[in-house]
Structure formats: C-alpha cells, structure tokens
Amino acid sequence: MLTSESLKRIDREIAKYPADQKQSAVMAALAIAQEEQGWLPSEAIESVANYLGMAPIAAYEVASFYNMYDLRPVGKYKVSVCTNLPCMLSGGVDAGEYLKQKLGIGYNETTPDGLITLKESECMGACGDAPVVIINNRRMCSWMQPEQIDKLLAELK
C-alpha cells in the first residue's frame, strides 16, 4: 500500500535503531504514511505495522494516542488549538471559540470547501507563547489573539 519512496524513507528511520528494534521507528513510519496519504486509513496503519514486524493493533495504539495522526480525512490545513491548562488560562479556549465562529465549524470538523479542519490539541510545549496554534503538525503560531487568527486564516485561504 505504501509507495517505494515512502518505504525508502521508512528504511532510513529504521536504520536509526538496532536491527532487532525496528518497531521503534513506528512514529516516524506513521508520519510518513500519513504524509503520503493525507491521513491514516486502517490499511496504511496495517501496512506500517507489517513492514515493521509488529501487530497492527500496536501501531493503531500509537496512531490513536497522539494528536498528530489523523484517523479520518482532514482538510488541506489542519489547524490545531492547544486548550491544555496553561494555554486555557492564557486564552487558548477563547482562540478556539474564535476559530469556530470564524470558520463556522466545531472541533473535528472541516469547512465545506475542504480547506480547514479544526482540532483541539493537547500541550504543544510552548506554554509561554499561549495561546498556541499549530498548522499541519509543522508550523507553530504563538500568541494567537483575534487579529493574528484573522491574518492566519487570510493566509491559508
């Protein structure tokens, strides 16, 4: 199910671990599979598990535990808002509510045009920059007040 290019990338991740520990590359392998497919359907998780020689349920446990993995399709941009306690106390919940209002969707929903999926997220490790938003698991945006959110949304559209 995975392309040869993805398998080569996974092989590079596997090489970082002792030969008998290739399951340690599961997080990176899942990220590569998700990058290839846009999300992680069960077939992709199973392919990763089989490639790493582990039980598919073990790979699914990883994929279902961490925020960065998507077990159903998402929009072109996944906008994740931290609402953990430090961010909550510094406006994370307000930022999430503002995004819901601006986008006309709730958490775990995608705009009708398929452009943006809004997610509620756990700690991103940038509590001093709260409220924090991360785009597609890669780009962190700090101090997200309404003005900054408006600029971000304009940029994404």
Phi, psi and omega in degrees: 000327179275146180289161179297326178296317178296319179296324176296319178295319178295321177301323177295324177290317179300323183297345180283350185240159175303150186307324182273009182236028186296341176298341179296343180273010186300319182296314179295319181296319177296320178297319179295315179298319179293320178299320179293317189258347181091342176194181183244086173293160184303327179296323179291318178298317179295321178298316178298313181301313180298319181296326181270357179071040180231164179293135179306325180296328179293320177292321178296322178301319178293311183298326182274346182276318188267141181299331189285348180262137182249118182268005172212161184304147177232168178290177178303323178242123173261116181255111182253128182251126177283124176238019176295165190311306182300319178290321179302316181290343182247021173104008180298319178294319178297319178297319178297316179296321179296317178297318178302314181295315182294322184271340182072027180223166175257183176297146181065023176239160181239142178300151183305332179278359178076010186279314189232131171250132181258129181233146170267136188234158172277182185309134178254003176077022179229048187303326180289348181255012187296150355285147186243140176231143176235137182256124177051037177062010187233320187252113180268134178241128186252160176053052188278084173271169183311318181297317179291323178295317178300318178297318180297313181297321177297321179293320182288332181275000000 
